[in-house]
Amino acid sequence: MTDPTIPSDQTTAEDPPKDQPGVCLRCGASGPVGDDGFCAKCEKALEQACL
């Protein structure tokens, strides 16, 4: 018995489409987010808070 393979045209829920903007995890604003999930404004605020 062999395992069925996943067709290459299907994506998992863990891989969001690259053409859609993300949502900031901190403020909830939609738009470009970094690898950590925060928008540029929130990234700057978090960096300042850590100083």
Buried (B, 14 or more C-beta within 10 A) or exposed (E): EEEEEEEEEEEEEEEEEEEEEBBBEBEEBEEEBEEEEBBEEBBEBEEEEEE
